[in-house]
Amino acid sequence: AAQANAKKTTSTKKSTSTKKSSSSKKVSAPNTSAKGKEKGQAIASYARQFVGNPYKYGRTSLTNGADCSGFVQTIYKQFGYSIPRDSRSQSAGVGYEVNIGDRQPGDLIFYTKGGRVNHVALYIGGGQVVHASSPSSGIKISSYNYRTPYKIRRVVR
């Protein structure tokens, strides 16, 4: 619990590879390697430590403020992945789509408003996501279905 409220980055682990696919084919969880599952879990654990930090529209700082897409972009960058800056682009071309029942820690969950993607959150397991929610609540943990999920994409293989 003490780590969940950490205000500064405590890990700078980086990978030298960049993984990106434009495929939108839905696949099931068994296609994710054991190493991929481990990395997804590490990404989820890393993201949790920024809970309580501020939401700032248009920003990407994990400690001084980020919006939803900036938050997940910066989290993934710490693990060597380059993903687009806005949630709409992230939902269209990052990784590959998976079914809701196959979600795993590290997956990106997208939400819509008026038929357009307008929010992204990072699945952390146990039916929960961590996300830069709003100026009033900042970075927080919510149930993954606090809004109806539109799409789930897996970046880590």
Secondary structure as a PSIPRED ss2 file (coil, helix, strand):
# PSIPRED VFORMAT (PSIPRED V4.0)

   1 A C   1.000  0.000  0.000
   2 A C   1.000  0.000  0.000
   3 Q H   0.000  1.000  0.000
   4 A H   0.000  1.000  0.000
   5 N H   0.000  1.000  0.000
   6 A C   1.000  0.000  0.000
   7 K C   1.000  0.000  0.000
   8 K C   1.000  0.000  0.000
   9 T C   1.000  0.000  0.000
  10 T C   1.000  0.000  0.000
  11 S C   1.000  0.000  0.000
  12 T C   1.000  0.000  0.000
  13 K C   1.000  0.000  0.000
  14 K C   1.000  0.000  0.000
  15 S C   1.000  0.000  0.000
  16 T C   1.000  0.000  0.000
  17 S C   1.000  0.000  0.000
  18 T C   1.000  0.000  0.000
  19 K C   1.000  0.000  0.000
  20 K C   1.000  0.000  0.000
  21 S C   1.000  0.000  0.000
  22 S C   1.000  0.000  0.000
  23 S C   1.000  0.000  0.000
  24 S C   1.000  0.000  0.000
  25 K C   1.000  0.000  0.000
  26 K C   1.000  0.000  0.000
  27 V E   0.000  0.000  1.000
  28 S C   1.000  0.000  0.000
  29 A H   0.000  1.000  0.000
  30 P H   0.000  1.000  0.000
  31 N H   0.000  1.000  0.000
  32 T C   1.000  0.000  0.000
  33 S C   1.000  0.000  0.000
  34 A H   0.000  1.000  0.000
  35 K H   0.000  1.000  0.000
  36 G H   0.000  1.000  0.000
  37 K H   0.000  1.000  0.000
  38 E H   0.000  1.000  0.000
  39 K H   0.000  1.000  0.000
  40 G H   0.000  1.000  0.000
  41 Q H   0.000  1.000  0.000
  42 A H   0.000  1.000  0.000
  43 I H   0.000  1.000  0.000
  44 A H   0.000  1.000  0.000
  45 S H   0.000  1.000  0.000
  46 Y H   0.000  1.000  0.000
  47 A H   0.000  1.000  0.000
  48 R H   0.000  1.000  0.000
  49 Q C   1.000  0.000  0.000
  50 F C   1.000  0.000  0.000
  51 V C   1.000  0.000  0.000
  52 G C   1.000  0.000  0.000
  53 N C   1.000  0.000  0.000
  54 P C   1.000  0.000  0.000
  55 Y E   0.000  0.000  1.000
  56 K C   1.000  0.000  0.000
  57 Y C   1.000  0.000  0.000
  58 G C   1.000  0.000  0.000
  59 R C   1.000  0.000  0.000
  60 T E   0.000  0.000  1.000
  61 S E   0.000  0.000  1.000
  62 L C   1.000  0.000  0.000
  63 T C   1.000  0.000  0.000
  64 N C   1.000  0.000  0.000
  65 G E   0.000  0.000  1.000
  66 A E   0.000  0.000  1.000
  67 D C   1.000  0.000  0.000
  68 C H   0.000  1.000  0.000
  69 S H   0.000  1.000  0.000
  70 G H   0.000  1.000  0.000
  71 F H   0.000  1.000  0.000
  72 V H   0.000  1.000  0.000
  73 Q H   0.000  1.000  0.000
  74 T H   0.000  1.000  0.000
  75 I H   0.000  1.000  0.000
  76 Y H   0.000  1.000  0.000
  77 K H   0.000  1.000  0.000
  78 Q C   1.000  0.000  0.000
  79 F C   1.000  0.000  0.000
  80 G C   1.000  0.000  0.000
  81 Y C   1.000  0.000  0.000
  82 S C   1.000  0.000  0.000
  83 I C   1.000  0.000  0.000
  84 P C   1.000  0.000  0.000
  85 R C   1.000  0.000  0.000
  86 D C   1.000  0.000  0.000
  87 S H   0.000  1.000  0.000
  88 R H   0.000  1.000  0.000
  89 S H   0.000  1.000  0.000
  90 Q H   0.000  1.000  0.000
  91 S H   0.000  1.000  0.000
  92 A H   0.000  1.000  0.000
  93 G H   0.000  1.000  0.000
  94 V C   1.000  0.000  0.000
  95 G C   1.000  0.000  0.000
  96 Y E   0.000  0.000  1.000
  97 E E   0.000  0.000  1.000
  98 V E   0.000  0.000  1.000
  99 N C   1.000  0.000  0.000
 100 I H   0.000  1.000  0.000
 101 G H   0.000  1.000  0.000
 102 D H   0.000  1.000  0.000
 103 R C   1.000  0.000  0.000
 104 Q C   1.000  0.000  0.000
 105 P C   1.000  0.000  0.000
 106 G C   1.000  0.000  0.000
 107 D C   1.000  0.000  0.000
 108 L E   0.000  0.000  1.000
 109 I E   0.000  0.000  1.000
 110 F E   0.000  0.000  1.000
 111 Y E   0.000  0.000  1.000
 112 T E   0.000  0.000  1.000
 113 K E   0.000  0.000  1.000
 114 G C   1.000  0.000  0.000
 115 G C   1.000  0.000  0.000
 116 R E   0.000  0.000  1.000
 117 V E   0.000  0.000  1.000
 118 N E   0.000  0.000  1.000
 119 H E   0.000  0.000  1.000
 120 V E   0.000  0.000  1.000
 121 A E   0.000  0.000  1.000
 122 L E   0.000  0.000  1.000
 123 Y E   0.000  0.000  1.000
 124 I E   0.000  0.000  1.000
 125 G E   0.000  0.000  1.000
 126 G C   1.000  0.000  0.000
 127 G C   1.000  0.000  0.000
 128 Q E   0.000  0.000  1.000
 129 V E   0.000  0.000  1.000
 130 V E   0.000  0.000  1.000
 131 H E   0.000  0.000  1.000
 132 A E   0.000  0.000  1.000
 133 S E   0.000  0.000  1.000
 134 S E   0.000  0.000  1.000
 135 P C   1.000  0.000  0.000
 136 S C   1.000  0.000  0.000
 137 S C   1.000  0.000  0.000
 138 G E   0.000  0.000  1.000
 139 I E   0.000  0.000  1.000
 140 K E   0.000  0.000  1.000
 141 I E   0.000  0.000  1.000
 142 S E   0.000  0.000  1.000
 143 S E   0.000  0.000  1.000
 144 Y C   1.000  0.000  0.000
 145 N C   1.000  0.000  0.000
 146 Y C   1.000  0.000  0.000
 147 R C   1.000  0.000  0.000
 148 T C   1.000  0.000  0.000
 149 P E   0.000  0.000  1.000
 150 Y E   0.000  0.000  1.000
 151 K E   0.000  0.000  1.000
 152 I E   0.000  0.000  1.000
 153 R E   0.000  0.000  1.000
 154 R E   0.000  0.000  1.000
 155 V C   1.000  0.000  0.000
 156 V C   1.000  0.000  0.000
 157 R C   1.000  0.000  0.000
